[in-house]
Amino acid sequence: MAVSMYNIKFKKDEDRLSLCTQRLTERDIEQLKSAIEDLYYFEFVLDKLPMRNFIGRLEEGGFLPHHHQIYLWTHLHFNIEYNGEQIISANVSTREQHPTQLESLVAPADVQFTYSVKWYKTELVYERRSQRLRDNSFFPKTLEIHWLAIINSVVLIFLLIGFVVIIMTRILRNDFQRYNAFEEEADDMDHDDYGWKIIHTDVFRFPSHKSLFCSVLGVGSQFLALATGIIVMALSGLFNVHNHGAMNTAACILYAFTSWIAGYVSCKMYRKMGGENWVWNINLTTCLFGLPFFVIWSLINTVAWAYHSTQALPITTIMLLGAMWLLVGYPLTVIGGIFGKNMAGGFDAPCRTKNIPREIPDVPLYKSTAAHMLIGGFLPFSAISVELYYIFATLWGREQYTLYGVLFTVFVILISVTVCISIALTYFQLSAEDYRWWWRSIFSAGSSGGFVFLYALFYYYERSNMTGMLQTVEFFGYTLLSCYVFFLVLGTVSFFAALKFVRYIYVNIKMD
């Protein structure tokens, strides 16, 4: 956001003040024509109040001959209402002067830009000025459609959750009765178990690559806390929709100060699994998101610098962010890891694990890892697919997102669906006598990040007008990071839900 050249003084009316005279080249005129045809608009912010209007207008009519004229607004009229010493509302219009017809300009052409200011007294109190802002929206009102879509999604998702809970409860009740009855009625030692009970000596066999596994859980827990904090802050009204950098700043600060969560969860789980090299685990946890972020951000910032874009961060901001990570983020990760290491007890598995792993039988395609990733990724994605449109339209389009209550509801639904689908898929996997549920529980729900990326491809090519190297690199770079965060968060939620479920079912059966 830049400071404009308009000089507006409180309660002082102005009439046809000259702003500047701009010499337009042929290329400038063609760019303005293209922008006006694409309905480009400008936005000013006065005392945190937005003022928007189109940069020009298009006139078309007739068939033979066809009439096509493009006009540029060169005069703006600011209407500002005040009460006492406070500004209540503000808008900008293009009245009082005819626009400049771009077809009639011969390059190079000098175009003068002017403006007027009119102040009006009102009785509306300052506390209610947001109501005036909502009633005079520049954009088409899609709030009703938004709410209907969200309610429809909520109903479908709750039906899904209820269906999974009821079915799983009935199946588990039957399994407990059958397994415990077999245990009591068995008269000889040749009785064979089957289903998920038969793998009780392998189900708590720790996964391969324990350090990486625990690092995923640590960073996923950190981002889960970060997302919750951002949404709570938004619900509390701490973010102004016109202060575009406030949420980014809050996210950077929260990321640094929640780093102890990543170190604590990762190192604690790592020691519970018998890991010894906890120093390496802490460093891996630090780099798991930090390194991909630095690589992608460096590429985006380099391209922005090459294009002389305002999106490029200055060197002072880069040094500040680096100092925050070096002096706050990394030390907190180490401190959290030390606390996690010292507070970690035993894993306390309800079943003993044999030294020799059991052979895993072949499974049909619909029970394979790919099928679980397809199902486990699509269902959580379907819970947020409606809201994704509004989020993408806010981040990469011209919409403004203010329904943080809806966002919180969708966030809760997303976590709930992830928990339910993780439990169901884990049960089906164990029923197939496959005990390798640790990594699969992460990838099953974490694959939602892949579906989000597919939606991003659809949005980029079908819903946006973005072109060029800078926009492409920025869009796909930050989208890849967002999808990676989706993978980490939902994979973490899925694993802890599966772990709780596996402990529950094996505690409630009788075993030798």
N, C-alpha and C positions, 0 to 999 in steps of 0.2 A: 504494500500500500504506500503510495507516494503523496506528498503534500501538493495540492493544486495551486494554481496561480490566482484563483478567485479570492478577492479581498472583501470579505463580508464582515461588517462591524455590527455589534449588537444594537438593535433598535434603530438602525440608520438605514433609511430607504435610499436606493440608488437607481438611476435610470440611464440605461444604455451606456454603460461604461465600457471602454475598449479593453479587451483582454490581451489580444495580440493580433498580429498580421502574419499569416503563414503562407509561404510560397509552395505551391503544390506542383510537383512534377507529374509527368504522364503516369509513372508507376504509382505515385501516391493516389492519383485520381482513380486508377483501376482498382487499387486495394480498397479504397473507400466504397466504390460501387459494389464490390464483392461483399464487403462487410455489411452494407445496408441490405443487400438482397438476402443475406444470411441472418438478418434480424439481430445484428450486434447492438448492444446497449452499453451505456456507461453507468457507473455507480459512484456517488459521492457519499461520504459519511460526515454528518454534522452533529456533534454532541451525541455520538453513538446512534444517530438516526439515519437510516439509509435514504438516499434520493436517487431514483433511477429513471432513465428514459432512453429511448432509442436514439442512435446517432443520426438517423435520417429516416426518410420514408420513401415508399415505392408506390408509384401510380401505374396501374395497368388497366386497359379498357379497349373495347372494340375488337372486332375480328379482322375486318378488312377496311381500312388499314388498322393494324394493331398499334395501340398506344402504350409505350413503355418509357416511363420517366423516373429518374432517381434523383432525390433531393437530399441535401446535407443541411442539417440544422446548424446555423452559425450564431444564433442568439438564444440564450437560456434565461428563463425568468424564475427566480427563486422565491417561493412563498413560504414564509416562516411564521409560525404562531408561538406566542410567548405568554407566560403568566408570571408577573412579577419579574424576577431575575432569572427565570428558568425557561429553557426552550421546550415546547410541548410537542410540536410536530414540524415537519419540513418536507417540502416536495419541490420538484423542478418541472417546469413546463416549457413548451417551445412556442408560445403564442407571441403576438405583438410584432412579429417580423416574418416576412416570407423566407422560406429556405432558399438555398442556392442550388440551382439546377446543375448537376455535374456534367450532363451531356453538352451543355453550352460553354463549358470552360475549355480554354485552349492553353495547354501547358507551354511554358510555366505560367501559372495563374496565382495572383495574390488574393487571398481570402481573409477578410477581417472577421474576427470572432468577438462578440459583445455579450454583455449580460446585464440583468436588472435584478434588484432585490426589493421585496416588499414585506414589511413586518405587520402582523395582525395580532391584536390582543385577544385572548380567549380566557374563559372561566374554567376550563378543564384543568384539574390539578395534575401535578407532576407525576403522582403515583399511578395515574390512569392513562398515561400517554402510550403505554404499550398496547392498550385497547384500540386506540386510533391507528396505530401501526398495523395491527391485524386487520382492521376493517378496510384499509386502503392499500391492499397488497398489489404490487406491480405484476406478480406472476399469477397465472391461473390458479384458482383454488382447487386443490385435489385432496383436501383433508378428509372429506367424506369417503372418497374412494380408498384412500390410504387406510382409514379405520375399518372399512368393510373388508378389505383384503386381509388385514391383520386378524380381525375377528374370525374370518373364515379359516385362516391358517391355525389359529388357536384351537378352534373346535376340532379340526382334523387331527391336530397333533395330540390333543388330550384323548381323543378316541383311540389313537394309536397307542399312547402310553397305557391307557386303561386296558386295551386288548392284550398288550404284552404282559402287564402285571397279572391279570386274571389267568391267562394261559400258563405263565410260568409258575404261578402259585399252585395251580391244580397239578401240573406235571411234577413239581418238586414234592408235593404232598404224597402223590402216588409213589414216587421214587423212594422217599423215606420209609413209607410203609412196606414196600416190597423188599428193599435191602435189609431193613432191620428184621423183618419177618423171616427172610432167608437165613439170617445169622442165628436167630433163635431156634429155627426148625432143622438146621443142618445136623445130621447124625453122624456124619463121617467127614474125614479130612479131604475127601476128593471133590468136595463141593466147589464149583467154579463160579466166581463173580463175573459180571459183565457190565457193560456200560461205563459210566464215569467212576464207579466205585473201584473198578479193577485197576485203575491207574493211580490209586491213592499213594503208592510208594514213589511216584515220579512227578506228581502234579506240582510239588513244591521244589522241584529241581531248578536251581537258579539258571537264568538265561546266559547265553554267551555275550561277550562284550559288556560285562557288568558296568564298567565305568561309563561308557557311552550311554547305556540304558538309564543309569541313574542321573546322568547329566540332562537327558531329555526330560525326565520327571522334574528335576530342579528348575530348569528354565521354564518349563510349561507351568509349574506352580507360580513362578514369579509373574509371568504374563497373565495368568488368571487373576492374581491379586491386582495387577496393574489395570486390567480391563475393568474390574469391579470398582476400583478407586476412581477411574475416569468417569464411569457412568454415574457413580454416587455424586461426584463433584458437579457433573452436568445437571443432575436432578436438583442439586442445591442452588442452582442458578449462578455458579461461579464463572461460567463461560458466556461471553457476549458473542452473538452470531456474527457481528461485524468486526470483531477482533480475531482475525483469522489465525494468528499465531499463538493464541492463549492455550489452546488445547495441545498443540505441539510442544510448547514449553512445559506444560504440566506433565505430559507424557515423558519427556526427557528427565525431568526432576524425579518423577515417581520411579522411572526405570533405575535410576542411580540408587535411590533410597530403598527400593525393594530387592536389591541385589542379594541381601542377606538371606532372603527366602530361598533363592536358587542354591546358594551354598549350603544352607541348612538341610533342605530336603534331599539334595543330591548326596551329600556326604553321609548323612544319617542312613539313608537307604543303602548306600555303598558299604558302609561298615556292617549293617545288618546282614548283608549278603556275604560277608566274610572278606571283603576287599581290604587290602593293606596299603596300597599306594594312594593314600587320600590326598596328597599334595597334587599329584597328577590329575586326580578327579576334580579338584577345585579349579585348576587351570583349564581343564577341558570344559567345565561348566561355564567359565567366563568367556571362552572363545566360541561356544556353540552357536550363539546368536551374534555376538559382537563381531566376529571375523566376517561372516557373510554380509552383515550390515555394512561394515567398513568398506568391503570390496565393491558392493553395489552402489553405495552412496558416493564413493570416490569416482566411479564411472559417471554417475548422473551429474555430480558437481563439476567434473571436468568438461563434460559436454555443455553444461550451462555456462561455464566460464568462456568456452570457445564461441558461444553464440552471444556473449555479453548480456546474458539474461539476469534479471533481478532474482531469479530462483537460486542463483549461485550464492552460497554462504561466504561472507567475507572471512579473511584469515583470523580476525579477532574472535569471531563466533566459533570458528573451528578450534582455536586454541582453548576457548572457554569450555567447549564440550569435551575436548580431550582431557583437560584438567579435572573436570567433574568426574569422568570415568576413572582417571588415574588416582584421584585423591578421595573419592567417595565410593564409586561403584565397585572397583576391584577390592579395596580394603574391606568393605562390608561383605563381599562374597567370601573372603578369607575368614572373617570373623564368624559369619554364619556357618561356614564349613567346620570350623573348630568346635563351635557349640554342638553342631549336629554329630560330629565324631564322638565327642565326649558323652553325649546324651543317648547315643544309640545302644540299645540292648540287643538281645538275641532276636532272631526272626520269629521265633516261637511258632513254628508251623504245627498244625494239629496232627500231622502224619509224618512218620519217619520216611526218609528218602534213602533208597538203596544205592549202593555204589555203582551197580551196573544198570544202565538205563534200559527200559523196556522197548521192544521193537514196536514201531508205530505202524498200524495197518494202513493199506491204501484207502483213500477216501474218494468218493465221487466228486465230480467237478463242482457241484453246487455247494460242497462243503470245503472247498479249497480256499487258500488265502486270497486269491483274486476275487472269488465270489463274495467273501466276507468283506473285503475292502470296498467292493461295489455297493453292497447293501449298507454296510456301516458308514460309508461316506455319503451316500445319496440321501438317506433319511435325515440326518442332521442338516444337510444342505437345504433340503426341502423346507425345513422349519424356518429358515432365514432367507429364502429366495426372494420373497416379496420385499423384505426390508433391504436387501442388497441393492435393488434398483435405486431406492431413495438415497442410500449411502453413496453409491457410485455417482448418481446425479449431483450430489452435494460436493463430492471431492473433485469430480472432473467435469461437472456441468455448471449450470446457472441456478440450481435449486439451493434452498437454505433449509438445513435440518434443525428443527427445534423440538420435535416430539421425543424427548429423551425418556419419557415414561413408557412409550411404546418400545423404544430400544431396550429398556431394562426388562420389559415383559418378554421380548423376543430372546434376550440373553438367557433368562431363566428357562425358557422353553428349550433353547438350544442345549443347555447343560442337562436338562431332564431327559430329552430324547437321546442324547449321547449315553447317559447312564443306562437307560432301558435297553437300547440296542446293544450296548457292550455286554450286559448281563446275558441277554438272549443269545448272542453269537458265541460267547464263551461257553454257555451251557451246551450248545450244539457241537462245539468243537470237542469238549470233554466227553460228550456222549459217543462221539466217534473214536474214543480212546486215543485222542491226540492231546498230549500234555504240554505242548509247546505254545501255551497261551500268552506268555509274557510279552513277547514282541508283537504277536498278532493283535493283541488287545490295543496296542498303540497304533498300529498301522490301519486297523479296521476303521476306527473313528477318525484318526488323523488324515485319512484319505479325503475327508471333506475339503481340505485345502486344495486338492486337485480339482474338485468340482467347482470351487470358487474361482480357480484360475480359468477353467473352461468358460464360466460365465463372464469373466473379465474379457476373454477373447471375443465372445459374442457382443459384449457392450462396446468394445473398441471398434469393431468392424461394422456393427449394425446400428448402434445408438449414438455414437459420438462422431464428431467431425475432425478428430485429431489427425494430423499428418506431420510429416517431417521427423528428422532425427531427434530433436530435443524432446518433443512431446512423446514420441514412441519410447525412447529410452526411459524417460521419467515415469510414464505410465506402467510399463512392464517391469521396471526395476522395483518400484514401490509395491506393485501388485505381487511380485514374487516374494518379497519380504512379508507382506500381509498373509499370503497363503502359507508361508513357513510358520508364522505365528499361529495360524489356525491349526496346523498340524501339531505343533507342540502343545497347545492348550487342550485341544480335544483329545489328543492321544494320552495326555496326563490324566484327564478326567476319566477317560475310558479305562485306563489301567487300574486306577484306585477303586473304581466301581467293580471291576472284574476281580480284583484282589479281595475286596470285602465279600463278594458273592462266593468265591471259591473257599474262603475260610468258613463261611457260614454253612455251606452244604457238607463239608467234610467234618465239621465239628458235630453235626447232627446225625451222623451214621455211626453204627457200632462196627469196630474193626478189631482184629487181633493185635 
